[in-house]
């Protein structure tokens, strides 16, 4: 695996690969990698792509400076994991390579309500920072395919809308959420959980599974209320449990309202904020 820290050297290598007819598959990450990230690489390789990953802890998408400070940085371990997944190239740039001093690369698109509900309500400005860095990385790498995980479903929806609005020549590929044996979605934040809270955290997935069955008989608001109660009773501090249309992210009222329904959750386990989602109906 080749490791690049400068935009120019990465682009020279990628241009040569494209000249030989290679399809570029790109997986942007913030490091602290787990099997969910590695599955993005494996999926790209299965699709016949030259697999490129990036590790960049993007400062513009952290609302809380303490959260940015606490974010785990494990470059040596991450590099070894990417090699094990047969990744072809890693882009691990300093901040100045992604955001050159004196250049305003802020992306200012209107995502309608997509960036205002759920995460947007609790983390204002987060998605503007996320969209900016994804757009910047796409401009650097210019991949044919962009691989992102379902776990960040709202993020995926916004990136899809960004690609549509800007007519970017890239195919977005969603990789299903990779879970621990007990159902907890793999996340870089999981390593910050105490053993006691790690034992409680799978209730998020269990509650979404309950909601999938319950929504056939109950209204979405009843399911939402009971789900929040279950999460709190288990010892978590839920921020939201929303039942939404999988395309518009607008709330649904009942099972028959949409052919594509997703439950989206955010809850604190101690001071660790966990998010997850589950397709309840449809795609």
C-alpha positions as CSV (number, residue, x, y, z in Angstrom):
1,X,0.0,0.0,0.0
2,X,1.3,3.5,-0.9
3,X,0.9,6.3,1.6
4,X,0.5,9.9,0.3
5,X,0.6,13.1,2.4
6,X,0.6,15.6,-0.4
7,X,-2.2,16.3,-2.9
8,X,0.2,16.7,-5.9
9,X,1.9,13.3,-5.5
10,X,-1.4,11.5,-4.9
11,X,-2.9,13.1,-8.0
12,X,0.1,12.2,-10.2
13,X,-0.2,8.5,-9.1
14,X,-4.0,8.5,-9.7
15,X,-3.7,10.2,-13.1
16,X,-1.3,7.4,-14.1
17,X,-3.8,4.7,-12.9
18,X,-6.7,6.3,-14.7
19,X,-4.5,6.4,-17.8
20,X,-4.3,2.6,-17.6
21,X,-8.0,2.3,-17.4
22,X,-8.3,1.7,-13.6
23,X,-11.6,2.5,-11.8
24,X,-10.9,4.4,-8.6
25,X,-12.9,3.5,-5.5
26,X,-12.6,6.0,-2.6
27,X,-13.5,5.6,1.1
28,X,-13.0,8.8,3.1
29,X,-12.5,8.2,6.9
30,X,-11.4,10.0,10.0
31,X,-9.3,7.0,11.2
32,X,-9.7,4.9,14.3
33,X,-10.6,2.2,11.8
34,X,-12.8,-0.8,12.5
35,X,-14.2,-3.6,10.4
36,X,-17.0,-1.3,9.1
37,X,-14.3,0.9,7.4
38,X,-12.5,-2.1,6.1
39,X,-15.6,-3.4,4.5
40,X,-15.7,-0.2,2.4
41,X,-12.3,-1.2,1.1
42,X,-13.3,-4.8,0.6
43,X,-16.4,-3.8,-1.3
44,X,-14.3,-1.5,-3.6
45,X,-11.9,-4.3,-4.3
46,X,-14.8,-6.8,-5.0
47,X,-16.1,-4.2,-7.5
48,X,-12.7,-4.3,-9.3
49,X,-11.6,-0.9,-8.1
50,X,-8.2,0.5,-7.2
51,X,-9.1,1.1,-3.5
52,X,-8.1,4.5,-2.1
53,X,-8.7,5.4,1.6
54,X,-8.2,8.8,3.3
55,X,-7.6,9.4,7.0
56,X,-8.3,13.0,7.9
57,X,-9.8,14.2,11.2
58,X,-11.8,17.1,9.8
59,X,-11.9,20.0,12.2
60,X,-14.8,21.8,10.5
61,X,-17.4,19.1,11.4
62,X,-16.8,19.0,15.2
63,X,-19.2,21.3,17.1
64,X,-17.4,20.7,20.4
65,X,-13.6,21.3,20.4
66,X,-13.3,18.8,23.3
67,X,-14.8,16.1,21.0
68,X,-12.2,16.9,18.3
69,X,-9.5,16.7,21.0
70,X,-10.8,13.3,22.3
71,X,-11.2,11.8,18.8
72,X,-8.9,8.7,18.7
73,X,-5.9,9.0,16.4
74,X,-4.2,5.6,15.7
75,X,-2.2,6.0,12.4
76,X,0.0,3.0,12.8
77,X,-2.8,0.6,13.7
78,X,-5.0,2.1,11.0
79,X,-2.3,1.7,8.4
80,X,-1.8,-2.0,9.3
81,X,-5.6,-2.6,9.1
82,X,-5.8,-1.0,5.6
83,X,-2.9,-3.2,4.4
84,X,-4.7,-6.3,5.7
85,X,-7.8,-5.2,3.7
86,X,-5.6,-5.0,0.5
87,X,-6.1,-1.2,0.2
88,X,-4.0,0.2,-2.6
89,X,-3.3,3.7,-1.4
90,X,-3.8,5.8,1.7
91,X,-4.1,9.6,1.7
92,X,-3.2,11.0,5.1
93,X,-2.7,14.7,4.7
94,X,-2.0,17.5,7.1
95,X,-4.8,20.1,7.5
96,X,-2.9,22.6,5.2
97,X,-3.1,20.2,2.3
98,X,-6.9,19.9,2.5
99,X,-7.5,23.5,3.5
100,X,-4.7,25.6,2.1
101,X,-4.2,28.8,4.1
102,X,-6.0,31.8,2.6
103,X,-8.3,29.7,0.4
104,X,-12.0,29.5,1.3
105,X,-13.3,26.1,0.2
106,X,-16.5,26.3,2.3
107,X,-19.3,24.6,0.4
108,X,-22.6,26.5,0.8
109,X,-25.4,24.5,-0.6
110,X,-29.1,24.5,0.4
111,X,-29.9,20.9,1.5
112,X,-33.5,21.9,2.4
113,X,-34.6,20.1,5.5
114,X,-32.1,17.2,5.0
115,X,-29.4,18.9,7.2
116,X,-31.9,20.4,9.7
117,X,-33.5,17.4,11.2
118,X,-32.1,14.8,13.6
119,X,-28.3,15.4,13.6
120,X,-28.8,18.8,12.1
121,X,-30.9,19.8,15.1
122,X,-28.5,18.7,17.7
123,X,-25.2,19.5,15.9
124,X,-25.8,22.7,13.9
125,X,-23.1,23.3,11.3
126,X,-21.9,19.7,11.4
127,X,-23.2,18.8,7.9
128,X,-21.8,22.0,6.3
129,X,-18.4,21.0,7.5
130,X,-18.9,17.4,6.5
131,X,-20.1,18.3,3.0
132,X,-17.2,20.7,2.6
133,X,-14.6,18.1,3.3
134,X,-16.2,15.4,1.3
135,X,-16.5,17.8,-1.7
136,X,-12.8,18.8,-1.2
137,X,-11.7,15.2,-1.0
138,X,-13.7,14.2,-4.1
139,X,-12.1,17.2,-5.9
140,X,-8.6,15.9,-4.9
141,X,-9.2,12.1,-5.6
142,X,-11.7,12.4,-8.4
143,X,-12.9,8.8,-7.9
144,X,-15.4,6.9,-10.1
145,X,-17.1,5.5,-7.0
146,X,-17.5,6.8,-3.5
147,X,-17.9,4.2,-0.7
148,X,-19.7,5.3,2.5
149,X,-21.3,3.4,5.3
150,X,-25.1,3.2,6.1
151,X,-24.4,3.8,9.8
152,X,-24.2,7.5,9.0
153,X,-27.5,7.5,7.1
154,X,-28.3,11.2,7.2
155,X,-24.7,12.0,6.2
156,X,-25.2,9.6,3.2
157,X,-28.4,11.3,2.2
158,X,-26.7,14.7,2.3
159,X,-23.7,13.5,0.2
160,X,-26.2,12.0,-2.3
161,X,-28.0,15.4,-2.6
162,X,-24.6,17.2,-2.9
163,X,-23.6,14.9,-5.8
164,X,-27.0,15.6,-7.4
165,X,-26.9,19.4,-7.0
166,X,-23.3,19.7,-8.2
167,X,-23.7,17.0,-10.9
168,X,-20.5,15.4,-9.7
169,X,-19.3,12.5,-11.9
170,X,-19.1,9.9,-9.1
171,X,-21.3,7.0,-8.1
172,X,-22.2,6.8,-4.4
173,X,-22.1,3.2,-3.0
174,X,-23.7,2.5,0.3
175,X,-22.1,-0.2,2.4
176,X,-24.5,-1.9,5.0
177,X,-23.8,-1.2,8.6
178,X,-21.3,-3.7,10.1
179,X,-22.3,-4.8,13.6
180,X,-20.7,-6.5,16.6
181,X,-22.1,-9.9,17.5
182,X,-24.5,-8.3,20.0
183,X,-25.8,-5.8,17.4
184,X,-23.9,-2.7,18.4
185,X,-23.0,-0.8,15.2
186,X,-19.2,-0.6,14.8
187,X,-17.9,2.9,15.6
188,X,-14.7,4.6,16.4
189,X,-16.4,5.9,19.5
190,X,-17.1,2.5,20.9
191,X,-13.5,2.2,22.2
192,X,-14.4,5.1,24.6
193,X,-17.2,3.1,26.3
194,X,-16.7,1.8,29.8
195,X,-17.3,-2.0,30.2
196,X,-20.6,-1.3,31.9
197,X,-21.8,1.1,29.2
198,X,-20.6,-1.2,26.5
199,X,-22.8,-3.9,27.9
200,X,-25.8,-1.5,27.8
201,X,-25.2,0.0,24.3
202,X,-26.7,-2.9,22.3
203,X,-30.1,-1.9,23.5
204,X,-30.1,0.7,20.7
205,X,-30.2,-2.0,18.1
206,X,-32.6,-4.1,20.1
207,X,-35.0,-1.1,20.3
208,X,-34.8,-0.5,16.6
209,X,-35.6,-4.2,16.0
210,X,-38.6,-3.9,18.3
211,X,-39.7,-0.7,16.4
212,X,-39.7,-2.6,13.1
213,X,-42.3,-5.0,14.4
214,X,-44.3,-2.4,16.5
215,X,-44.7,0.0,13.6
216,X,-47.0,-2.5,11.8
217,X,-49.5,-2.1,14.7
218,X,-48.8,1.3,16.2
219,X,-48.4,4.9,15.1
220,X,-44.9,6.2,14.5
221,X,-45.4,8.7,17.4
222,X,-46.3,5.8,19.8
223,X,-43.3,3.8,18.6
224,X,-41.1,6.8,19.1
225,X,-42.3,7.5,22.6
226,X,-41.9,3.9,23.7
227,X,-38.4,3.6,22.1
228,X,-37.2,6.7,23.9
229,X,-38.5,5.3,27.2
230,X,-36.8,1.9,26.5
231,X,-33.4,3.6,25.8
232,X,-33.7,5.8,28.9
233,X,-34.7,2.8,31.1
234,X,-31.6,1.0,30.0
235,X,-29.4,3.8,31.3
236,X,-28.8,5.7,28.0
237,X,-29.6,9.4,27.4
238,X,-31.5,9.4,24.1
239,X,-31.5,12.6,22.0
240,X,-33.9,11.4,19.4
241,X,-35.5,8.3,17.9
242,X,-37.1,9.3,14.6
243,X,-39.1,7.2,12.2
244,X,-38.6,8.8,8.8
245,X,-39.0,8.4,5.0
246,X,-35.7,6.9,3.7
247,X,-35.4,9.4,0.9
248,X,-36.8,12.7,2.2
249,X,-36.0,12.1,5.9
250,X,-39.4,13.6,6.7
251,X,-41.3,11.9,9.6
252,X,-43.8,9.2,8.8
253,X,-47.0,8.7,10.8
254,X,-47.6,5.0,10.1
255,X,-46.4,1.9,8.3
256,X,-48.4,2.6,5.2
257,X,-47.1,6.2,4.7
258,X,-43.9,5.1,2.8
259,X,-42.3,2.2,0.9
260,X,-39.0,3.1,2.5
261,X,-38.9,3.7,6.3
262,X,-35.8,4.1,8.5
263,X,-35.5,4.5,12.2
264,X,-32.7,6.9,13.2
265,X,-31.3,7.1,16.7
266,X,-28.8,9.2,18.7
267,X,-28.2,8.5,22.4
268,X,-25.5,9.2,24.9
269,X,-23.8,6.3,26.8
270,X,-22.1,8.3,29.5
271,X,-20.3,11.0,27.6
272,X,-20.0,9.0,24.4
273,X,-22.6,9.9,21.7
274,X,-23.7,6.9,19.6
275,X,-25.8,7.0,16.4
276,X,-27.4,4.2,14.5
277,X,-30.2,3.5,12.1
278,X,-32.2,0.5,10.8
279,X,-34.2,0.2,7.6
280,X,-37.7,-0.8,8.9
281,X,-39.3,-1.2,5.5
282,X,-38.2,-1.2,1.9
283,X,-34.8,-0.8,0.2
